[in-house]
Amino acid sequence: MHTKILERLNRMCSSGVWKKQQRLLKNMGAHKVMLDLLQVSYDKNDVKMQEIIRYTHLFLQKFCMGNQENQALLHKNLNLFLNPGLQEAETVQHIFSNNYQLCSEISESVLHHFIHCLATHGRHVQYLNFLHTIIKAEGKYVKKCQDMIMTELTNAGEDVVVFYNDKASFTVMLELMAESREGVGESSPLRYHISLVELLAACAEGKNVYTEIKCTSLLPLEDVVRVVTHEDCITEVKIAYVNFVNHCYVDTEVEMKEIYTSNHIWKLFEDFTVDMARVCNKREKRLSDPILEKYIINVVFDTINAFFSSPFSENSTSLQTHHTIVIQLLQSSVRLLDCPWLQQQHRGLVEICIKTLSLTAKNRSISLPLELEAQINNVLSSSALNTLSRSNPNYKSSTRSSRPIISSNPWDYKNIIEKLQDIINTLENRLKPLVNAELSVLVDVLHQPELLFLEGTDARQRCESGGFISKLIQHTKALMSSEEKLCIKVLKTLQEMLIRILDFDEKGISLRKVLLQNYLFSNKKTNQKNDLAELGATGGEQERDWAAVAAIQCRLDREGGTKLFTDLVMSSKNDKIFHESIQLAICLLEGGNTEIQNSFYKLMMGDNKSEKFFKVLHDRMKEAQTDIKATVSVNVGEMTHKANEKELEAGGATTLVLPGSGGHPLLVQGQSIAPVMGASALPTQPAEEQREVEAEMGPAVTIMKPILRFLQLLCENHNNDLQNFLRCQNNKTNYNLVCETLQFLDIMCGSTTGGLGLLGLYINESNVHLIIQTLETLTEYCQGPCQENQTCIVTHESNGIDIITALILNDISPLCRYRMEMVLQLK
């Protein structure tokens, strides 16, 4: 009975309207029942139960397939699937499949689990399939995953990374290929090897210098050519190996000299001509071989095109001596166009390859046979005609009739969409200030909720005593697990109660006044509470009334604000809730509020909360350090190119007048320098730029800036108790956040790779703000002075003094060429 129900549910997810069915099943909570089912303990010999579990996994896989909302729901229960089971591996693969956000936020522990399974529970393709899935999502490469997988694979060794390089194992591979003439079995060791080579190629895809170098050290070009050119090599192996050559040796970020100086690639090209002849010979009579056809169209032509169009191939010394192979490749490609099995959409790939080869022949003065040259000219001219015909849907009908065809659709949709977009943008610009004005009134309501009720009523009295805010804060923690979006909204609103910037036009201000009059001051002719309503209306920090802010901070603390953020930090698994909790803590401490500092300290000293709280912060810092280590990639040429581009945008050389230089212009090393106005702080980043920074650094690193700001504010006003507390909590397990902060700076500046002398390659626009914040936090740890923290920083293995000295003495190039104000602020 149970299996029949599961079968029907599976059919629901497989029907034509499966997107709607997925939503319906989610709303019914079907996935929760399935997750409960997976947690039922049963006898492993129970065949019926095994069948139920199999159907359960099939359902969950279909439930989240192509549906990011459902994937996120299952991802919350990811630990249920992190066991050695193959069905579980397939389900995890579906959870992450084509979901860029989940793939980019994946933790190292998940990857380590699958590598460990490969080493201890057998070399199963399902584990590799998962690793392959997280490398690319939504058309974008996840560089972090590529780097982490490559690191894990190289650390795993021969238990996981199986190659057939030496003489004895090569014989084994030939035997495996002989057994797989009719197809490679799913459980065959050859299937695992093919999947492994495909995974390595995927790690280098999209140009990744770190993984390219690692891959070439694991599988040398000579070994690849020996396998591919062997007479017993099967097509499936050729597909994997040649694709590996393409992504690890040809289409690369840095030049792999071996490919352009040795004969290995030309042996491959000779083998290509043999295989191209196989698909052309007796093409009317031969049996269809879709795998061989796929190999020629998708892999061979892609590799040929990548090699001959690569900028590095221009320096190839071996090309001229192998001109006959270039001619053979051209002849084989032209001949292939006559194959009846070649589909129209694939003809373009062949024609592009012919064009690339003919241009190479022309540029290298390789003389082609007259007949071949005529065929090529004919192909290229008809190719242009076909391009025109394919782009015109009415081409066939228009060639049959001389009368012009009137478009069946008179509407210019592109123009309509553009105009609609303009209308939306205009409405957004006009209405956004009004919406912000409406939302700002909610904050004023929270400041004095009692004004919503009549005088003398019980509700008014409870609100006056702080009951409303107290209940709201208590409710916020309950929202953490049930209503995450609402929880985040409440946290943001509490922040606005403390630090506000009212940013809207005159219409917004007038609407705000009307709403305040209607909701809060309806019984009064004059607005006697104007000072409250306009608190923080003029945004600058210098103009803010910090005494008024401190009073609100203390009030929220009394109603449980400090306890709220500590509880959320310790309990929440949601990154956004964690981020907003830290931001709330910053708002409570902003301005150096010693009362909040003391409240936090007392809270930490009671009920042994400090160990759990500091463990969360310590783990976040460690995760950020690991993320930076895994993703750091220094590409000097690219960064210098970026610097030159920004110089040109800046409009040539600019002189800089520094304070204290007597008004004389100063040129630093002849580079153009952006003008610096006084000693002002760094400009705030625009929203788009901030999103770019987050995308470049990753969420694990981005969260460090608010964490470090929070730690800085805890030590503000030389709070000696908290300065020492951050170093040592006197618990069973102590977390030294002073040392972790220094270690974080050390990794950010590249000194763990011996790169202190090359600071400019590690410090850039995207991370300079974070480095500055780290330095400010370290400074606050020591001020007072706090001699214990000073000693801790000086004696740590990272050697804080060396890092600081290097930051001061180095010119931080190329950043100094186009954002000198950032460099000066850092120094």
Disulfide bonds with the S-S distance in Angstrom:
none
